[in-house]
């Protein structure tokens, strides 16, 4: 795979943010995106079910923020992503 990505993740009000970059390690169209970032890894899974598609993200946690803070942050990102997708119909 080996494709690189880079983006800026930021709170909607701009009070916090971070640069997020890494390398895609595996992509299965419509099903899975695996990536590495620094010495950590992550996987995004798209799971089709009766009521639509569930997006599940699993990643190695970092040590600066608690697991709960990380969970809340990523959940907010996923919620915003869902609203954008649903608005497009």
N, C-alpha and C positions, 0 to 999 in steps of 0.2 A: 504494500500500500504506500506508505511513506509520504503522503500529502500533508503539508503543514497548514495550520490555521492560526489566526490571531484575531482577537477582538477585545473590546473594552466592555466590561460588565460594570454597570453603574446603577445606583438607586435612582428611581424616577425623579426624586427631588434633588439629585446631584450631591447629597451629603456624604456619600461613600462610594467607592468603586475600586476596581482592580483590573489589571491587564490579564487576559486569559489566552494562553497560546500553547500549542502542542503539535503532535503528529498523529494523524489517523493511522491506526495499526490494522484495522479490519472494518470493511463495510459490506453489509449484506442489504441490498436495496429493499427499502420498505420494512426492514426487520431489525437491523442492528448497526450501531456505529461504535467501534471501540477506538480508544485513543490513549496516548500517553502524554503527560505534561510534567516536565521535570522528572523526578523519580517516582511519580505517582501514575496511576492508571484510572480509566473510567470506561463505562459502557452505557450507551443509551439503547434501550430496547423499545420497540414499537409492537405492542401486543394487541392483536385484533380480537375483539370479543363481541358479544351480542349487542352491547350498547355503544359500540364505537371502538376507538383505539386508546389504549392506555400507554402513556409514555413513562417508562421506568428508568431512572438514572441511578447507577451504582458507581461509587468512586472511592478511592482511598482518601480518607479525611486528612485535613491538615491540622497542625498543632496550635495555631494561633487563636482559633475560635473553638468554642465547645461544639460537640456533635449536634446539640439542639439548635444552636445558632446557625450552623451550616444547614441543617435540615430545613429550618424556617426560611433561610435565604433562597435555597434552591426551590422550595415549594412556591415561594412568591414568583420566581422566574417561570416555573411551569404553569402557574395559574395565569400569568400574563400571556404566555405563549398560547394557552388554551383559548383565552378570550380572542386573541388575534386570529387564530385558525377558525374558530366558530363564527366570527364576524364575516369571514370570507365565504362562508357557506359551504 
